[in-house]
């Protein structure tokens, strides 16, 4: 056998780099002459020069090793506008082959603007204003020019931009620009504001009028306060007797799951401990500071360096939610018999270690659970009952099975494939069952009536992968199942689940009951959901809407094992975390399996339950009842003088931490060389799983477009978020609108030839863009909104007919601002969109939303639309949940704290309009 030789060099032409501002994605191919099996790649990199002369490049170097099947790497933490040398060499068991070197440069970044403590100018007269200019810091290229944006159409010389009109208001902005290698990056900050000058005669007149008004108001307030004090004293005793239950029912889903203790001081008196761990997504190590209370569920909040979007020495602290109430717990849930319970504060560290463990990890822990039959199921095995079981190995244990009342003395009519499951301090709180079959639908409704259940949880679709998983056991209108009449009263569709409300009446009984079915529709055909965000909201909704006096919650999937167990385990562990500050998932699943076979059926589901509980603990329940939104928003916006922060800022920082980090393999299609020229920015590419692939054929053009499907609150894939079309992607844009039956386009950026943001529609004529003909129909202007109507058709398929599309161009959002000046005008866009959908497409059409790069502005608009839907449908507002859901599909949705606050403020404006 010949001895192995060193491998040849990596082909230089195979090395490709995707530069970003602070990252470079590098991929390569194996050597043409491997001379054996490649075992390892070594990649060293170092900065060799920068366009920014002030850059300190001494630490910009490093080395990484990749396994033989990993021929790519994303280098992060780089400096903008800097050229890096990358040296790659391959290794066999014999050693490393010759190195090959290439150079790739990062893109420049916009200058870093100085912070100004106040909007107050140094000096101000009627016609002039003097401001201080602080130098902007370069980031990758020198600051070439520093100019104030023009305030008028007429030019003024120098930086003395005068005269100013005393009868106009001004905002003074400071703009810095960097330019290099054909790239231009601009940043802007507001320095000061100048108000209008009131004319003396009018000022005196208005002062006199104002004094009269104030005097009248004071007299009215004094009388009103006297009356209110009298009424208050009479009602004080009555108010003190109000029960906690009634308060929770008024608060909405929030109060049902995340409660905070009134003994807040007890939390802060606990002794802190510290340790370190690493996040499952590869975050750097951090100190973990926790304050634990044995009877409290606490919300961990991370502090991050938001300027880089990465975790840098964050601190995990445990806090109670500022606006929740809590009941004391008298006894703890039985736990720790076979595995110790995990404190909520330690959960992140525990999950990280279990996922990365080489010895004992999730695989070994899951395999330690009892599997298969652990108790007798003789009744289920009887010949008369075999046809009542969907699967022969997922049937009911004798000791916990639900026994139906006998029908006409038939001894076998008491069987249904269903088991009682204990909840958190609630015996028989659930019934786990299979999805009804045609032969068992009547028995299913018999069970619901007999057990006085008010909620049915369905965690499967009727058909998955071409196989029937469950029959449709509910009516479109009214249906009689045996002696039970079921009538559909209401259907409330949401993006990830549907709530159906029925009335149920049994023959011979005058009682009419209300039953709700909660149908989770977003569980994928294979595996588990990518993120637990939607399922956690679903669990909380079931918890809130289930009446406290009702019988067991009926939970089913297809077999009544895997997904059913996940739902029940998550619900129990949320209660345990809330009340005890610990979770015990292993012993919970072990206990569940003693009552029904194989609940939580796979290792993947077992890990998903852990991830779901972790997300719940990290994020908390951020839903706010509409009736309390105004006061709570002002409370969480208040700056704490000791920390110089606010709860809403902490909430946004937590959002940045839990936003999924995108790996190159997640967006591999956008990274393909043939698609590079279709992307404005390589920093944030659409995920492969969210891409709307183009269907219409346009010569040799690919089916890729830089766009992502996004859910609204009530409709899956309601939005398609994309960038402003490039000159070479205009035809793709209109293919997208046609192929996905989009009824509206919302444009949120300004046209700018310098950034290749050109007009992509015809004016008062028709034009063909690739195979799509776009014909202008009409246009009107309403303040900040230009509303155009187009008729579009596919010329290659005229049999498909034409479609009417509304184009809403919002011109009230200046390029230099994170948020538009007017909340009301942006709400007008939302209302126009809603009205169009109601009139023309029955609310089923999708909406294309775009800004410059399909990021912050588009995400802010989508979030506002979803908030309005949530208010209308559920009477709650959960900005965190909405933005988290958007970011699960595109990480740059709602990019800044200002945009995040703006969504809250628009919600306030929307409520004020009622």
N, C-alpha and C positions, 0 to 999 in steps of 0.2 A: 504494500500500500504506500503510494508516494506521500511524503510529508507535506502538510498544507503550506501554501505560500501566502505572503502578504497580499491583501486585496489591492486592486488598482484604485485610482482616484475616482471620486464622485464626478460625473460629467458636468463640466462647467456650464454648458448650455441648459442643463436640467434645473439649475438653481434659479428659483423665482422668488421675488420678494414683493410683499404687499405692504407698502409703507403707510403708516398713520402718523398722527402728531407725536404720540408718546409710545407707539408700539410698532413692531415690524413682524409681519408673518413671513416665515421663510419655509420653503419646501424644496425638496430635491429628489433625485432618483438614485437607486443603488449603483455601484460601480459597474461598468460594462464587463469588467473582469473581476468576479468576486473571489475566485481561487479558493472556494470553500463556502461555508455558511457565514454570512454576516451576522455578528452577534451584537454589535454596538456601533453607535455613531457618536463622535465627539465634536461639538460645535463650540468654538471660542469666538468671542466678539469683543471689540473695543472701539471706542470713539476715536476717530482719527482727525476730525476737524469739524468746525461748526460755523455757520453763517453769523452766529452771535458771538462777538469777540469777548463778551463778559461771561460766557458760559464756563463753568468749572467742570471739566471732563475727566478729572482724575479718577473718579469712582465709576465711570461709565465703561465697565469691562466685566467679563464674567465667562463662565464655562458651563455647559449643560451636556448631559449624556442622554441619548435616546436609544430605545431598544430597536432591534432590526426591522420591526414592522411599523415603526414610527418615523416616517420620513418627512416630518414637518414640526415646526415649533413656533409659538408666538412669544416673542421677546417683549417684555413690558418694562415700565419704569425708565424708558429712554427719554432723551432730551430732544425737543423739537428742533428742526432745522440743522440736524447733525448727521454727518456721514459716519457710518459704522463699517468696520471691516469684519467680515464673517469668514472663519476658516473651518472647513468641514473635512473630516477624515473618517473612514470606515475601518472596522476592526473585525478580524476573525480570531479564532483561538490562537493563531500564530502571532497576532499583534496588529498594530495600526498600519494602514497603508499610507501613501503620500497624501499630504494635505492639498486642498484646493481653496483658493481665497477669492472672495468677491466683495464688492462694496455696495451698500444700499443706504440711502439717506431718508431720514424721517421728514415729514412735512413740517413747515413752519406753523406756529400757533399765533393766535391774536395776542397783542400786547396785554400784559396784566395791568389793569387800571388801579390807580391808588384809591384808597378808601377816604371818604370825606365824612367827618363826624356830623355835619349839619348841612342843611340846605341854605343857611343864612349867608348872604354875601358879606364881603369885607366892608363895602360901602355902597349906598344906593341913593340916587336922586330921582327926580321925576323922569328924567330921560336917559340916565346912565346907570350902570350897575358894575361894580368892580368885584372880581372873583379871584381866588388864589388858584394857580395851576401847579399841581404836583407832577413830577415826571412819571410817565408810564414806564413799566419795566418790560424789556424785550423778552420774548420767548421764542427763540429760534432764528430771529432775524432782527437787525437794528430797527428801532422806531424811526421811520423815514420822515414822516410829516406828523405834526400835531396841529390840528385845525378845529375850530368850532364849526359844527354843521351850520349851513346858511339858515338864517331865521326868516329872510324875506327873499322875494324874487330878485330884488335889486342887489347888486354886489356892493360891499363896503370894503375899504382897503384895510390891510393889516388885521390886527386882533382887536382894534377898537371898532366894534361892530355897532356904530351909533350913527344917527340919533335913534333912540327908542321912543315909541309913542307912549305917552302917559296914560292913554285910554285903552291899552292892550295888555294882556297877560303874556309873560314869557317864561319858558323853561330854558335854562342855559346848560348846554351839554359840552363835554370835553371828549374829543375823539382822537384816538391814536391809531396809526396805520403802520403795518409792516409789509414789506414787499420783497420777494426774492424768487428767483427761478420761475417766473410766471405766476406765482401765487400771491394773492393779496388777502391779508387778514386784518379786520378792523374791529375795534372794541370801543365802547362808548360809555360814559358815566354822566349822570346829572350833577351839576355843580350847585345850582341855585334856582330859585324861582322868583319871579317879580310879578306882583299883582297890579291890578289897574288902580289908577288914581281917581278917587271920587271928586267931582267938581264941588267947590266950597258951598255954593247955594244949595245944591242937592244934598250935600252932606249934612248941613244944618237941618234942612227939612226932614231928612230921613232920621236924624238923631232925635228930633222932637217927636216924630211919629213913633219911633222905637220906644222912647221913654213912656209914652202913653200906653203902648201895647204891653210893656213889661209891668207897669203898675196894675193894669187890669188883670194880667195873668197872675201876679202875686196875690191879689185879693181872691181870685178864684181858687188858687192852690191852697190858701189858708182855710177857706171854707171846706174844700174837698178833704183836706187832711183831717180836719175835725170830725167830719162824717165817717171817714175811713177808720179812724181810731176807735170810734164807738162801735162800729160793726166788727172790727177786729177783736175787740175784747169779748164780744158776745160769742164769736165763733172759735175762740182759741181752744177751749176745752174740746169742742167737736173735732177740730183739726188734729189735736194730739191723739185722738182715739182711732185715727185712720190706720188701717192694717197695712202691713208690708206687701201683702199679696196684691191689694188693689193698686199700690204704687208700681209694682212690677208690671201689671197688666197695662198700665198707662204708658210705661216707658217703652214698650215694644221689645223686639228681640234682644236688645242690649241687656236688659235686666235678667234675662233668663239664664245667661251663661257666665258673664263676667261681672262679678260683684266685688266691691271693695269694702274693707272693714272700716267701721267708724273708729276703731282703735288704731289709727294711723301711726300714732306716736310709738306704739309697741314695735312697729317694723323698724323704725329708725334707731331704736335702742338696742337692737340685736348686734352682736359682735360680728364684724366682717371677717371673711376669710379670703385667701387668694390662691390661685393656681394658674396654670396656663394650658391652652389647648390650641388646636388648629381647626378652622372651619372645614366642613365637608367639601366646599367648593374651592379650597386652596387659599384661603385667606392667611395672612401672616399671623404669627402668634400674638396673643394678647393676654393681659391680666384680667382675671375674672373676679369681680368684687360682688358679693351677694349679701343681701340682708334677708334673713329667713324668718318667717313666722309660721309656726306649725299649723295654724288654722287659716292661712291666707293663700289665695292664688295670686301670684305676682307677675307683672309684665316686664320682661327683660328689655332694656333699651340700649342700643349701641351708640357710641359717639364715633363719628368718622371724619376724616379729612375730605370734605365734599368737593374740594377743588380737583381732586384726582379721581374721584369715584371709586377708590380702593380703600380697604380698611388699613389704617395706620394706627397701631396701638389703641384700639378702641377699648372702652370699658363697658362691661355688661353689668348693669345695676338692676335691681329688682324693685319695681315700683307698683303701687296699687293704682288702678285707673282713677282719675280724678272725679269721675261723676258716676260711680257705681255704688250700690249698697250691698251689705253682706250679712248673712245670718250665721250665728255660731254653729259649730258642728259638735255634737255630743259624743259621737263614736267614730272611729276610723274604719275604713274599708279593710276587710281581711286581706293581708298582703304579706309578702316577704317569706312565704313558706319554702320556696324552692330557689328564688333569686331575690336579692335585696331590692327594695323600692329605690327609685332614683329621684333625688330632689330636682325640682323644676330648674333650679339654678345650675345643676350639674348636667342637665339633659343634653345640651349641645356638645359638651365634652364627651359624654358617654356615647352618643351616636357617632361622633367622629372616630372615636377609638374602635368602636365595634365595626365600622365600615372599613377601617384600615388594618384591623387586626390580622396578623398572620397565624396566630395560634387559635384563640377563641374569639370568634366574631359572630355576626348575625346568623351565618350559616349553621354554626355549631349550636347556637342558642335555639334556633328554630327547630333543628333536628332533635333537641331535647324535649320538645313538646310531645304529648301523647298523640299518636296518629292512628286513624282508622277507628274501628269499633272498640269502645271501652266499657260498654254496658249492654244489657240485653235489649233486643228489639224484636221480640217474638211476635207481637201483634202486627208490626209492619210487614213481617215475613209471611203472614198467613195468605193462603191462596186468594181469598176473597179481597185482600187489600193490595195485592201486587200491582194491579192496574191503576192504583191511586198514587203510585210513586213514579216520578219522572225518571229518576236514576236509581238503580238497584243498590248502590253503595252509599247513598245519602238519604237515610230514612230515619224515622223517629225512634229514640230510646223509649222504653216502656215507662221508666220512672218519671220522665219529664214531659211526656207527650200530652197534647191537648186532647181531652176526651169530649167529643160532641155528645149532645143529648140524643138518645136513641130515637130512630124514626120507626114508628109502627112495630115496635118490638124487635126490629132487625138487630141482632147482636153485633153485627159488623159495621153498622152505620155510625158508630162512634169514632171511627178512625179518620184522621187527616194527617198528612205528613207535616206535622208542626210540633214545635217544642216550646215550653215556657223557658225564658232566660231571665235570670236575676239581673237587676240593674244596680246602680250605686245606692245601697241602703234601701232598695225597693225590690222585694221579692216579686218575681213574675212580672217585671216591668215591661218585658218584650215578649213577643211570640216570633220565633224564627221559623220560616216556612219556605217551601219551594214555590216557584211561580205556578199559578193555577194552570191545570190542563183542562181540556174540554170536559173530561169526566169529573172534575173536582170543583168547577166554578161554583156550583150550588153549595157545596160543603164549605167553600171559602167564605161566602156571605153568611152562611149559618154560624160559622165561627166568629165572625166580626160582630154579629148581633148578640150571640151568646156571651161573649167576653166583654161586651160593652166598649169595644174599641172605638176610638174617635179618629185615629190616624193610621194610615197605611203607607209604608215606605217601600217604594219600588226602585231597586238599584240594578235594573237591566232594561234593555230595549226588547221589543217583541220579537224582532228577528236580528240576529247578529251573524255575520259571515255566512249568510244564506241558510242558517238553521233557526228554527222556531225555538225561542228560549222561554216564551210565556204566551199564553193566549190572551186575547183582549177580553178581560173579565168585567169591563164597565161599559155602560151604554153611551150612545151619542145623545139620547134624549131620555127615554124611560124604558126599562126592561124589567121583567119579572124573572127572578132566579129561584125556582122552587116556590116557597111561600113568602119570599122577600122581594119587595118592589124597590128598585134603585132608580133615582132620577138625577140626571146631571144638572146642576144649578149654575155652575160657573167654572170657567177654565181660565187660568192665569198663566200664560206662557212666559218664561224667563229664558235667558240665554243658556243656562246649564240645567234647568229643571222646570217642571210644570207642576202647578198646584191645581188639582181638580176638586171641586166641592160637590158632594152628593147629599140628597136626602134619602133616608132608608126607612122603610116601614114594613113591619111583619104582619102577615094576615092574622086577623083576630085581635090585634093590638091597636089602640088609638095613638100610641106614642109615635112621634116622628123624630128621628135622630139625624144629626148632621155628621157626615164623615168626610174627612179630607184625605185625598191621596197625594202624596209627595213623590213625584216621579223624576228621579235623577237621570237625565238623558245623555250626560257627557262622559260616562265611563267608556273608555275605548274597548273595541272588540277584543283586543289582546292586552295583557298586562294591566297596568294601573294608570290613573291619570298622571300627566306630567307634573302637575302641581296640585296641592291639596286645597288651594284657595277657594275654589268653587264648592267642593264638598264640605268644607268647614262652614261656609255660609248656609249651605243646605241643612247641615246638622243643627245649626243654631235656629234656623227657621222652624224646623220640626219641633224642637224643644220648646220654643216660644208659643207656637200655635196649638200644641197639644194641651187640652184642658187638664188641670191638676186632678180632677175627680174622675177622669176617664179610665177605662181599663187598659190592658197592655197595648203597646205600640206594635202593630203587625209589620214585620220587616221581611221582605223577600227579594231574591234575585232570581236566578233560574233554578239552581239546586237548593238554594237556601243555606249556603255554606260560606263561600269565599267572601263575596262582596257584602253579604248580610253580616258576616262576622266583623268585617272592617267597620261598617257603620256602627254596630253596637259597641265594639271595643273603643272606638274614638269617642262616642258619646259618654261612655262610662269613665274613660280616662280624663276627659275634660272636666267632669264633675269632681273627680278625685283631685286633680291638680288645683282646681278652684278652692276646694275645701280643706285640703291637707298639705298643699305645697309640694306634693310628691306624685310620681306616676309609677305604676307597676304593671307594665304591659305584658310581661312574660306570664305572671301569675293570673292576670286578667284573662288572657287567651286560654291558659290552662283550665281555668274555671269554666270558661265558655264551652270548651270542648268536652267537659264532663256532662254538659246538659244537651249538647247536640254535636254530632260528629263533624270534625274537621272545620269548625268555624275559623275563619282566616286561613284560607286553604293553601296558600303558597308562601314561600320565603319572600318573594317580591311584595306580596300584600302585607306581610308582617313588617317589613322594613318601611313600607308606605305608611302604616299606622304610626310608626315612630316619627317619620318625617311630618306627618299631619299634626301630631301633638306638638312637635317642636315649632312648627309654623304658628300654631295657635298660641303657644307661650311667647314666642317672639313678638308677634303682631298684636295679640290681644283681640278683644272685640271692640272695634272702633265705630260701630253703628251708633247714631244719635237720633232719638225721636224728634220728629219735626217740631213738636210743641216745645222742646227744650233747646232747639238748635241755636237760637240767637244767644242765649245766656251762656251756653257751654262754649260756643265759638269765641266769645269775648274772653272767657276764662282761660282757654287754652292758648289764646293769642297774647296774653299778658306776659310781659317780660319780667322774669325773676331778677331782682336787683343783685342777688348774691351770685347767681350763675351767669347773668347777662344772657339768658336764653329763655325760650318759651316751650311749652309742651308741644305746640304745633311744629316747632323746629326739630324737637327731639323725634316727633312722629315721622317727619320727612327723612331724618337721618336713619331711622330704623327702616324706612322704606328703601333707602339706598342700599342698606345692608342685605335685605332679603330679596332684592331684585336679582334674578338669576344671572350669573356670569356666562356670557356667550363664548363658547369654544369654537375654534375654526371649523371643526367638523359639523357644528350645528348649522352653519351657513355655507356649506361647501359649494352649493350651486352658484351663489353670488360671487364666490372666489374663483370660479373657473375663468381662465384667461379670456375666453371668448365673450364673457359677460362683463369684464372690467370697465369697458367704455360705456356701459349702461348704468353705472353707479356714480352718483355725484360724490359720495364720500365713502371710503372703504372702512371707516371706523365703525359704523353701525350698519350691518347688512341684514336683510330679512332672513329669518330662520327658514330652513328648508321645509319644516312641517307647516309653516304658515303661508307659503307662497301660493298666489293665485296663478297657476300656469295658464298661459294664453292658449286659446283653442283655435281662433281664426288663423288661417294660413296666410303668411305674407312672405312669399318667395323663400329665401334661405334664412330669414331671420329666425332666431331661436324663440322658444316659448317662455323665456325668462323676462320678468320685469321687476324692478326694485320696488316691491309692494308687499304688504302683509295684511292678511285677513284678521279682523279684530271683532270681538263680541261687544255689543252694547249690553245694557243691563237686562234687556228683555229679549234680544234677538241674537242668535249665534251668527257670526260673520256678517254683522250689520254694516260694518265699515271696512273699506279697503284704504289703508293709509299708504301714501306713496310720496315720492319727491316731485317737485316741479319738473315736468318733462324736459329732458335735454333735447337739443335739436335733432339728435339721432334716435330719440325714443318717443317722439310725438305720435307716430303711427301705432306703436305699442300701447301708448296710453289710451287711444280711442278703441283699440282692440280689446283692452281690458274693460272699458266702459260697456262695450257691446256684449262681450262674451259672458260677463257676470251680471247682466241685466241691471245695471246701475241706473237708478232713476234720477240721481242728483250728484253734482260735483261741487264741493266746497273748496274754494281757493283762499288761502289765508296769508299769502305773502305778496310782496310787491313785484312787479316785473322789473328786471334789472339786466340789461344787456351785458354788463361786466361779469355777471355770474351766470350767463347763458340762460336767464329766465325770460324767455321770449313768449310772445302771444302764440297760443297753440290752437286757436279756434278762428273761424272765418267771421268777418264783419259784413252783414247784409248781403250775403251770397252763400254759395255752397262750395265745399272743397273736399277733395279726397285725400285722406291720410292712410297710405297703404290701401288695404281693401275696404276701409270704412269711409263712407261718404257722410260728411257732417254738413247739414243745411241749417242756416240761420233762420229762425222764425220770428223772434221778437226780443226786445230788451227794454228794461225800465230801471230807473235809478231811484233809490229810497235812502237818502242821507249817505250812510257808509256802505251801502249794499248796491251792487250792480247785479240785476237778475236777468239772465239771458235764457232763452228757450231754444233748444236745437232739436232737429229731427235727424236721427242717425240710422244708417242701414249698412249691411254688409253686401257690397256690390258683387262679391263672389258667390253669395247665397241669397239672391233676391227673394226666394221663397220664404225666408225667415221674417220678412216684413220689416217695418221700420219701428223705431222706438223714440219716445219723447224724453228728453233729458233736460233737467233744470241745472243751470250753472250759476252758482252764487259766488260772486267775487266780493270778498270783504276787504274794503280799502281803509278801514279804520284802525289798522294795526301797523304803526310805523316800524321800520326795519330795525331801529336802534332800541326798541323796547321789548322786554321779556313778555309783557302783558299789554293788551290794548287799553287806552285811556278810559273807555266807556264800557261798563259791564252791561248796560242796557242795550247798547247797539249790537253786541255779540249775541245777547239773548234773542234779539230780533232775527238773527240768522237761524238760530235753533228753532224758533217758532215758524219761520217760513218753511224750513225743512219739514217740520212736523205736518204743517198744513198741506204741503205738496204731497207727502206720502199718503195722507188720509184721502185726498181727493183723487189721486191718479194711480196709485199702485197698491192701495189697501194695506199699507205699512209693510209690504213684503220686499220692496226693492232695496238694494244696497246703496250705500252712499260712498263715493270716493272723496276722501279728505286729503288735501295736500298742502304743504308749505314748502319752504326751500328744500329741506332734506328729509321731510316726513318724520319730524321729531317732536320737539317741545310744543310747538303751536298746534300741530295736528292732534297730539295726545291731549292737550288741554281742552280742545274743542270736543273731542270724543268723550272725555271725562265729564264735561258739562252736560252733554246730551244724556249720558247715563245717569247722572245725578238727577236731572229733571224727570227721567223715567222712573227712578227709584222713589222719588217724592210722590209721583202720581199713583204708583202701584202699591207701595208698601208703607208710605208715611214715615220713612226713615231716611237718613242721609249717612252714607258711609264712603267718604272720599278716599280713605286709605284703601279699602277693599277694591274700589273701582280702579284706582290707579295701579294697584298691585296686579289686578287682573289684566290690564292693558300691558303692563311691563312684562308679564309672563310671555307675551307674544312679541314684544318689541321693547328693548330695554331703555330706549331714549324717550319714551312717552312721559310728558310732563317733566321737563329737564331740571327746572330750578325751583327753589323754595318759593320764589315770587309767583311762579305759575301755579304751584300747589296751593298757596294761600288764595290765589285768584279764583280757583275752583270753589273754595269755601265761600268767598265773597259773592260770587255769582249765584250760589245757592241761596244766600241771604236775599239777594235782589229778586230772585225767582219767587221766594216765599212772600216777599213784600208785594208782589204783583197780584196775589190772590185777594 
